[in-house]
Amino acid sequence: MGYRPGDLRPVNGGPFVAVVAPRHCRNGHPLTPYRVHVGYTLCDCGQGGTRGHHTWNCRECGDTTVGDGCTREHEFPPAWPVQRDEIRAYERQQNR
C-alpha cells in the first residue's frame, strides 16, 4: 500500500500506528536528523479527520511539507538555520 506523508500506517501489525514522514523536501534536500524541523499546525479543513496536520520544515531551504495533502495556505514560523557543525557531528556519530 502506498502511504503519503502524514498518513498513519500500522506498526508491526499491532495496535500502534506511526506517521509517515517525507524523505526529501520539494527542493530535493534530505529530511534527516538536524536537517528537518517536525511540527504540527492547526487547520479546520477536515482532511484526515483531524484538526491539524503534521509538518516537516526543511532547515536547508525553508520549504514546508504539510501532511494529509492539505492545499490550504498555512502560516509557518521560519525554519531554524542549519548548523553545519550539528550535521557533521551527527554524521560522524552515525559512521562509528
Secondary structure, 3 states (H helix, E strand, C coil): CCCCCCCEEECCCCCCEEECCCCECCCCCECCCCCEEEEEEECCCCHHHCCEEEEEEECCCCCEEEHHHCCCCCCCCCCCCCCHHHHHHHHHHHCC
